Amino acid sequence: MIFDEPTTALDPETRDVFYALTRSLNQEEGTTIVLITHDSGVIGQYAQYLLYLDKKIIFSGTFRDFCASRDMAGVFGPESQHIICHQHDGTGSRL
């Protein structure tokens, strides 16, 4: 399934319901989910893999790799990178 900014107009509670449903599709049904979002602070709670584009590929890898990347700290700033990484458990066990 491919979603393009599916949570843009959703309140936080409804957004969490949406992510719970997509997690179920992914884990229980084995459905691959591709989700496009600008909300990198929230998606770190759910996604296993991050592809960051800005006219070219800036980063491609797991969230664990993203969190360890000094290059990404330079792109996002150490504080923003920390917020994204703090909200993800690093195990890849989510969406």
C-alpha positions as CSV (number, residue, x, y, z in Angstrom):
1,M,0.0,0.0,0.0
2,I,1.2,3.5,-0.7
3,F,0.0,6.5,1.3
4,D,0.9,10.1,0.5
5,E,0.6,12.4,3.6
6,P,-2.3,10.3,5.0
7,T,-2.3,11.9,8.5
8,T,-2.0,15.6,7.4
9,A,-5.5,16.7,8.6
10,L,-5.9,14.1,11.4
11,D,-5.9,15.0,15.1
12,P,-3.3,13.0,17.2
13,E,-5.8,10.4,18.4
14,T,-7.1,9.6,14.9
15,R,-3.5,9.6,13.6
16,D,-2.6,7.0,16.2
17,V,-5.6,4.9,15.2
18,F,-4.5,5.1,11.5
19,Y,-1.0,4.0,12.4
20,A,-2.3,1.1,14.5
21,L,-4.3,-0.1,11.6
22,T,-1.4,0.2,9.2
23,R,0.8,-1.6,11.8
24,S,-1.7,-4.5,11.9
25,L,-1.8,-4.7,8.1
26,N,2.0,-4.8,8.0
27,Q,2.7,-7.2,10.8
28,E,-0.4,-9.5,10.8
29,E,-1.2,-9.5,7.1
30,G,2.4,-9.1,5.7
31,T,1.4,-6.0,3.7
32,T,4.2,-3.7,2.7
33,I,3.4,-0.1,3.6
34,V,5.1,2.9,1.8
35,L,4.2,6.1,3.6
36,I,5.2,9.6,2.5
37,T,5.2,12.2,5.2
38,H,6.9,15.4,6.4
39,D,6.2,14.4,10.0
40,S,9.5,12.8,10.7
41,G,9.2,13.3,14.5
42,V,6.1,11.1,14.7
43,I,6.9,8.5,12.0
44,G,10.0,7.4,13.9
45,Q,7.6,5.7,16.3
46,Y,6.3,3.4,13.6
47,A,8.5,3.0,10.6
48,Q,11.3,0.5,10.1
49,Y,13.0,2.2,7.2
50,L,13.6,5.8,6.3
51,L,14.2,7.2,2.8
52,Y,14.8,11.0,3.0
53,L,14.6,12.9,-0.2
54,D,15.4,16.5,-1.1
55,K,15.8,16.5,-4.9
56,K,18.1,13.6,-4.4
57,I,18.5,10.8,-1.9
58,I,19.9,12.3,1.3
59,F,19.5,9.1,3.5
60,S,18.3,5.6,3.0
61,G,18.4,3.0,5.8
62,T,17.0,1.8,9.0
63,F,16.1,4.2,11.8
64,R,19.0,2.7,13.8
65,D,21.3,3.8,11.0
66,F,19.6,7.2,10.8
67,C,20.1,7.7,14.6
68,A,23.8,6.8,14.4
69,S,24.4,9.0,11.3
70,R,26.5,12.1,11.9
71,D,25.6,13.3,8.4
72,M,21.9,13.3,9.4
73,A,22.7,15.2,12.6
74,G,24.2,17.8,10.2
75,V,21.1,17.8,8.1
76,F,18.5,17.8,10.8
77,G,20.5,19.3,13.6
78,P,21.5,17.2,16.7
79,E,18.4,18.2,18.7
80,S,15.9,17.3,15.9
81,Q,17.7,14.1,15.1
82,H,17.5,13.2,18.8
83,I,13.8,13.9,19.0
84,I,13.2,11.6,16.0
85,C,15.4,8.9,17.4
86,H,14.1,9.2,21.0
87,Q,10.6,8.3,19.7
88,H,11.8,5.1,18.0
89,D,12.9,2.0,19.9
90,G,15.6,1.2,17.2
91,T,14.5,-2.5,17.0
92,G,12.6,-2.1,13.7
93,S,9.6,-3.8,15.4
94,R,7.1,-1.2,14.4
95,L,5.3,-0.2,11.2
